[in-house]
């Protein structure tokens, strides 16, 4: 089946829709996993929030009571601007912030001395600051150079040195907090995202199974395909989260202890990406069938054999069990239970496919038979991706699940 590789990527919802859907997904995970397991999944986020808050308080106290800075609130702002997703990127961002402020102070002081305080100076400071930010390859959201220049322009050159002190305090405390105090490890966060996406793929497969078991139509098939496309886009972000997880342990003293888990997360992201493409292929095929595309019989061919719905139901269970294996760190028993459910679902899927193949073998319509063969192949390839014993992604499973 085609995977529509040439399609332009579309945003999946407005910011408000993403907030609402994210909230619903979080509540769904909390209900599905239970409060205790959900809290373990979110522990890293809670810890990092408390740490950054404490770093901001320390920066304020140091600026206000030790260094007697006139505007101590800028020090915790420096912490917030510096602290990033990982310890490595925090160091890089801290150096960028300090360098940008130094450039901004120097540029503003020099131009004010040459041109004075007027509209021309303001225009030159703003435009040159933005150009310098691009030349120095600073992130698009880093506008410290023009902001610092304008503050010096408005408040005088003496403010520039105060701002430099604030940024230095904030950057140093931010870097120290992220390097020395529970550095963020986004390994579990990436695993959590993969678990959530696997659960959504399980829901999609289950909805397709229920639809095929009843009376489905063109609108339902189009909705399945759109959901599959959306999940494909989000899996790209999940793969980026796996890359971020690898970066998050770059400055870790005992990095080797994370190697196995990092390989699992990276391999699981690849496995889900491949399986999602196959599920998307099934949705594409069903959409073409009901629409009568490429000589297919349209609604006359919508009465598909029951084993196809049952096959999709077993694939839903496969997706669900695989997702739980990505976060199943509560003990070996939990992993073994999830692995047992995965193997049982794979076995059931193979049995359903044998029955389905016999049903499809009676078809004489050439285009429909080609489509049926593609549906069978997509189902088989999904099972192969998740096969923990003979599949291509053995490292996507925790070692404890094999014990």
C-alpha positions as CSV (number, residue, x, y, z in Angstrom):
1,X,0.0,0.0,0.0
2,X,1.2,3.6,-0.6
3,X,2.1,5.6,2.4
4,X,1.6,9.0,0.8
5,X,5.2,10.0,1.3
6,X,4.9,13.0,-0.8
7,X,2.2,14.7,1.2
8,X,2.8,18.1,2.7
9,X,2.8,17.9,6.5
10,X,-0.2,19.7,8.0
11,X,-0.4,21.1,11.5
12,X,-2.6,18.9,13.7
13,X,-4.9,21.4,15.2
14,X,-4.7,25.0,16.5
15,X,-2.8,25.8,19.7
16,X,-6.0,25.8,21.7
17,X,-7.1,22.5,20.2
18,X,-3.7,21.0,21.1
19,X,-4.0,22.2,24.7
20,X,-7.5,20.7,25.0
21,X,-6.5,17.4,23.4
22,X,-3.3,17.3,25.5
23,X,-5.3,17.8,28.7
24,X,-7.8,15.0,27.7
25,X,-4.9,12.7,26.8
26,X,-3.3,13.3,30.2
27,X,-6.5,12.6,32.0
28,X,-7.0,9.5,29.9
29,X,-3.4,8.2,30.7
30,X,-4.0,8.9,34.4
31,X,-7.2,6.9,34.4
32,X,-5.7,4.1,32.3
33,X,-2.5,3.7,34.2
34,X,-3.7,4.5,37.7
35,X,-2.6,7.4,39.8
36,X,0.5,5.7,41.2
37,X,1.9,4.7,37.9
38,X,1.0,8.1,36.3
39,X,2.8,9.9,39.1
40,X,5.9,7.8,38.5
41,X,5.7,8.8,34.8
42,X,5.5,12.5,35.7
43,X,8.1,12.4,38.4
44,X,10.8,13.8,36.2
45,X,8.7,16.9,35.3
46,X,7.8,17.6,38.9
47,X,11.4,17.4,40.0
48,X,12.6,19.7,37.3
49,X,9.9,22.2,38.0
50,X,10.8,22.3,41.7
51,X,14.5,22.6,40.8
52,X,14.1,25.6,38.4
53,X,11.8,27.3,41.0
54,X,14.5,26.9,43.6
55,X,17.2,28.2,41.3
56,X,15.1,31.4,40.6
57,X,14.7,32.0,44.3
58,X,18.4,31.6,44.9
59,X,19.2,33.9,42.0
60,X,16.9,36.6,43.5
61,X,18.4,36.3,46.9
62,X,21.9,36.5,45.7
63,X,21.2,39.5,43.5
64,X,19.1,41.4,46.1
65,X,20.9,40.7,49.3
66,X,24.5,39.8,48.5
67,X,25.3,41.8,45.3
68,X,22.8,44.5,46.0
69,X,21.7,44.7,42.4
70,X,19.1,47.4,41.7
71,X,16.7,45.2,39.7
72,X,17.1,41.7,41.2
73,X,14.1,40.3,39.3
74,X,16.3,40.1,36.2
75,X,18.5,37.5,37.8
76,X,15.7,34.8,38.0
77,X,14.6,35.9,34.5
78,X,18.2,35.0,33.5
79,X,17.7,31.6,35.0
80,X,14.5,31.0,33.1
81,X,16.1,32.1,29.8
82,X,19.1,29.9,30.4
83,X,17.7,26.7,31.7
84,X,16.9,24.5,28.7
85,X,15.7,20.9,28.1
86,X,19.0,19.3,28.8
87,X,22.2,20.1,30.7
88,X,24.2,20.3,27.5
89,X,21.8,22.7,25.8
90,X,21.7,24.8,29.0
91,X,25.4,25.4,28.9
92,X,25.1,26.4,25.2
93,X,22.2,28.7,25.9
94,X,24.0,30.2,28.9
95,X,27.0,31.1,26.8
96,X,24.7,32.5,24.1
97,X,22.8,34.7,26.7
98,X,26.0,36.1,28.2
99,X,27.6,36.7,24.8
100,X,24.5,38.4,23.4
101,X,24.3,40.8,26.4
102,X,28.0,41.7,26.1
103,X,27.5,42.4,22.4
104,X,24.3,44.4,23.1
105,X,26.0,46.5,25.8
106,X,29.0,47.2,23.7
107,X,27.0,48.1,20.6
108,X,24.6,50.4,22.5
109,X,27.4,52.2,24.4
110,X,29.4,52.8,21.2
111,X,26.5,54.0,19.1
112,X,25.2,56.3,21.8
113,X,28.7,57.8,22.2
114,X,28.9,58.3,18.4
115,X,25.3,59.3,17.5
116,X,23.7,60.3,20.7
117,X,20.2,59.3,21.9
118,X,17.8,59.7,19.0
119,X,15.6,57.8,16.6
120,X,18.5,57.0,14.3
121,X,20.4,55.4,17.1
122,X,17.3,53.3,18.1
123,X,16.8,52.1,14.5
124,X,20.5,51.2,14.0
125,X,20.6,49.4,17.3
126,X,17.5,47.3,16.6
127,X,18.3,46.4,13.0
128,X,22.0,45.7,13.7
129,X,21.0,43.6,16.8
130,X,18.7,41.4,14.8
131,X,21.3,41.0,12.0
132,X,24.0,40.1,14.6
133,X,21.7,37.5,16.2
134,X,21.4,35.8,12.8
135,X,25.1,36.1,12.0
136,X,26.0,34.5,15.4
137,X,23.5,31.7,14.7
138,X,21.5,32.4,17.8
139,X,18.1,30.7,18.2
140,X,15.2,32.6,16.5
141,X,13.7,33.4,19.9
142,X,17.0,34.8,21.3
143,X,16.7,38.6,20.9
144,X,19.0,39.5,23.8
145,X,21.2,41.7,21.6
146,X,18.5,44.2,20.5
147,X,16.7,44.1,23.8
148,X,19.8,44.8,25.8
149,X,20.8,47.6,23.4
150,X,17.4,49.2,23.7
151,X,17.5,49.0,27.5
152,X,20.9,50.6,27.6
153,X,19.5,53.2,25.1
154,X,16.6,54.0,27.4
155,X,18.2,53.7,30.9
156,X,21.8,54.7,30.3
157,X,25.1,53.0,29.9
158,X,25.4,52.3,33.7
159,X,22.4,50.0,33.3
160,X,24.3,47.9,30.8
161,X,26.7,46.7,33.4
162,X,23.9,45.9,35.9
163,X,22.2,43.9,33.2
164,X,25.4,42.0,32.5
165,X,25.7,41.2,36.2
166,X,22.1,40.0,36.3
167,X,22.5,37.8,33.2
168,X,25.8,36.3,34.6
169,X,24.1,35.5,37.9
170,X,21.1,33.9,36.2
171,X,23.2,32.0,33.6
172,X,25.7,30.7,36.2
173,X,22.9,29.5,38.6
174,X,20.9,28.1,35.7
175,X,23.9,26.1,34.4
176,X,24.9,25.0,37.9
177,X,21.4,23.8,38.7
178,X,21.0,21.8,35.5
179,X,24.5,20.3,35.7
180,X,24.8,19.5,39.4
181,X,21.3,19.2,40.9
182,X,19.4,16.3,39.4
183,X,20.2,17.0,35.7
184,X,17.2,16.4,33.5
185,X,17.1,12.9,32.1
186,X,14.5,12.9,29.2
187,X,14.9,9.2,28.6
188,X,11.7,8.4,30.6
189,X,9.9,11.4,29.1
190,X,10.6,10.1,25.6
191,X,9.4,6.6,26.7
192,X,6.3,8.2,28.1
193,X,5.5,9.9,24.8
194,X,6.0,6.7,22.9
195,X,3.7,4.9,25.4
196,X,1.0,7.6,24.8
197,X,1.3,7.4,21.0
198,X,1.2,3.6,21.1
199,X,-2.0,3.9,23.1
200,X,-3.5,6.2,20.5
201,X,-2.6,3.8,17.7
202,X,-4.2,1.1,19.7
203,X,-7.4,3.2,20.0
204,X,-7.4,3.9,16.3
205,X,-7.0,0.2,15.4
206,X,-9.8,-0.7,17.9
207,X,-12.1,2.0,16.3
208,X,-11.4,0.6,12.9
209,X,-12.2,-2.9,14.1
210,X,-15.5,-1.8,15.6
211,X,-16.4,0.1,12.5
212,X,-15.7,-2.8,10.2
213,X,-17.7,-5.1,12.4
214,X,-20.7,-2.9,12.0
215,X,-21.8,-0.6,9.2
216,X,-18.9,1.7,8.1
217,X,-19.0,4.4,5.5
218,X,-16.9,6.8,3.5
219,X,-16.9,9.4,6.3
220,X,-15.6,7.0,8.9
221,X,-12.9,5.7,6.6
222,X,-11.8,9.3,6.0
223,X,-11.6,10.0,9.7
224,X,-9.5,6.9,10.3
225,X,-7.1,8.0,7.6
226,X,-6.8,11.5,9.0
227,X,-6.1,10.2,12.5
228,X,-3.4,7.9,11.0
229,X,-1.8,10.9,9.2
230,X,-1.8,13.0,12.4
231,X,-0.2,10.2,14.4
232,X,2.5,9.8,11.7
233,X,3.3,13.5,12.2
234,X,3.4,13.2,15.9
235,X,5.7,10.2,15.7
236,X,8.3,12.4,14.0
237,X,8.2,14.6,17.1
238,X,8.5,11.5,19.3
239,X,11.7,10.6,17.3
240,X,13.0,14.0,18.1
241,X,12.2,13.4,21.8
242,X,14.3,10.3,21.6
243,X,17.2,12.3,20.2
244,X,16.7,14.8,23.0
245,X,16.9,11.9,25.5
246,X,20.3,11.0,24.1
247,X,21.5,14.6,24.5
248,X,20.2,14.8,28.0
249,X,22.8,12.3,29.3
250,X,25.7,13.8,27.4
251,X,27.2,15.4,30.6
252,X,26.3,12.5,32.8
253,X,29.2,11.0,34.8
254,X,27.8,7.4,34.6
255,X,26.4,7.6,31.1
256,X,26.8,3.9,30.4
257,X,24.0,3.0,32.7
258,X,21.6,4.8,30.4
259,X,22.9,3.2,27.2
260,X,20.5,0.2,27.2
261,X,17.5,2.4,27.9
262,X,18.5,4.9,25.3
263,X,18.8,2.2,22.6
264,X,15.4,0.9,23.7
265,X,13.7,4.3,23.3
266,X,15.4,5.0,19.9
267,X,14.4,1.5,18.6
268,X,10.9,1.8,19.9
269,X,10.4,5.1,18.1
270,X,11.6,3.5,14.9
271,X,9.3,0.5,15.4
272,X,6.2,2.6,16.1
273,X,7.0,4.8,13.1
274,X,7.1,1.7,10.8
275,X,4.0,0.2,12.3
276,X,2.1,3.4,12.1
277,X,2.9,3.7,8.4
278,X,1.4,0.2,7.9
279,X,-1.8,1.0,9.9
280,X,-2.0,4.2,7.8
281,X,-1.7,2.0,4.7
282,X,-4.7,-0.1,5.9
283,X,-6.7,3.1,6.5
284,X,-5.7,4.3,3.0
285,X,-6.9,1.0,1.4
286,X,-10.2,1.1,3.2
287,X,-10.8,4.7,2.1
288,X,-10.0,3.8,-1.5
289,X,-12.3,0.7,-1.3
290,X,-15.4,2.6,0.1
291,X,-14.8,5.4,-2.4
292,X,-14.6,3.1,-5.4
293,X,-11.1,4.3,-6.4
294,X,-8.9,2.5,-9.0
295,X,-11.8,0.3,-10.1
296,X,-12.6,-1.0,-6.6
297,X,-16.3,-1.9,-6.0
298,X,-17.1,1.0,-3.6
299,X,-19.9,0.4,-1.1
300,X,-20.7,-3.0,-2.7
301,X,-17.3,-4.2,-1.4
302,X,-17.7,-2.7,2.1
303,X,-19.0,-5.9,3.6
304,X,-15.6,-7.3,4.5
305,X,-15.1,-10.6,6.3
306,X,-15.3,-10.6,10.1
307,X,-11.8,-11.9,10.6
308,X,-10.4,-8.5,9.3
309,X,-12.1,-6.7,12.2
310,X,-10.8,-9.3,14.6
311,X,-7.3,-9.0,13.1
312,X,-7.4,-5.2,13.8
313,X,-8.7,-5.8,17.3
314,X,-5.7,-8.1,18.0
315,X,-3.3,-5.4,16.5
316,X,-4.9,-2.9,18.9
317,X,-3.9,-5.2,21.8
318,X,-0.4,-5.4,20.3
319,X,0.0,-1.6,20.2
320,X,-1.4,-1.3,23.7
321,X,1.0,-3.9,25.2
322,X,4.0,-2.5,23.4
323,X,3.3,0.9,24.8
324,X,3.1,-0.4,28.4
325,X,6.4,-2.2,27.9
326,X,8.1,1.2,27.2
327,X,7.2,2.4,30.8
328,X,7.0,-1.0,32.5
329,X,9.7,-0.2,35.1
330,X,7.7,-1.0,38.2
331,X,9.3,-4.4,38.3
332,X,10.1,-7.6,36.3
333,X,6.6,-9.0,36.9
334,X,5.0,-6.0,35.2
335,X,7.3,-6.4,32.1
336,X,6.6,-10.1,31.9
337,X,2.9,-9.6,32.1
338,X,3.0,-7.0,29.3
339,X,5.2,-9.2,27.2
340,X,2.8,-12.2,27.7
341,X,-0.1,-10.0,26.5
342,X,1.9,-8.9,23.5
343,X,2.8,-12.5,22.5
344,X,-0.8,-13.6,23.0
345,X,-2.1,-10.8,20.8
346,X,0.5,-11.6,18.1
347,X,-0.5,-15.3,18.1
348,X,-4.2,-14.4,17.9
349,X,-3.5,-12.1,15.0
350,X,-1.6,-14.8,13.1
351,X,-4.6,-17.2,13.6
352,X,-7.0,-14.5,12.4
353,X,-4.9,-13.8,9.4
354,X,-4.9,-17.5,8.3
355,X,-8.7,-17.5,8.4
356,X,-8.9,-14.1,6.6
357,X,-6.6,-15.3,3.9
358,X,-8.9,-18.2,3.2
359,X,-11.9,-15.8,3.0
360,X,-10.0,-13.5,0.6
361,X,-9.0,-16.4,-1.5
362,X,-12.5,-16.7,-2.8
363,X,-12.5,-13.2,-4.3
364,X,-12.5,-13.1,-8.1
365,X,-12.6,-9.3,-8.5
366,X,-9.1,-8.4,-9.7
367,X,-8.7,-4.9,-8.1
368,X,-10.4,-6.0,-4.9
369,X,-8.2,-9.1,-4.6
370,X,-5.1,-6.8,-5.0
371,X,-6.3,-4.6,-2.2
372,X,-7.1,-7.6,0.0
373,X,-3.6,-8.9,-0.5
374,X,-2.2,-5.5,0.5
375,X,-4.4,-5.4,3.6
376,X,-3.1,-8.8,4.6
377,X,0.5,-7.8,4.0
378,X,0.1,-4.6,6.1
379,X,-1.3,-6.6,9.0
380,X,1.5,-9.1,8.8
381,X,4.2,-6.4,8.6
382,X,2.8,-4.7,11.7
383,X,3.0,-8.0,13.6
384,X,6.5,-8.5,12.3
385,X,7.6,-5.1,13.6
386,X,6.4,-6.0,17.1
387,X,7.7,-9.6,17.2
388,X,10.0,-9.7,20.2
389,X,11.7,-12.9,19.2
390,X,12.1,-12.8,15.4
391,X,11.3,-9.2,14.5
392,X,13.8,-6.4,13.5
393,X,13.4,-4.3,16.7
394,X,14.4,-6.6,19.6
395,X,16.2,-3.7,21.3
396,X,12.8,-1.9,21.6
397,X,11.9,-4.3,24.4
398,X,13.2,-4.0,28.0
399,X,15.7,-6.9,28.8
400,X,13.7,-7.8,31.9
401,X,10.7,-8.7,29.7
402,X,12.8,-11.7,28.3
403,X,13.8,-13.0,31.7
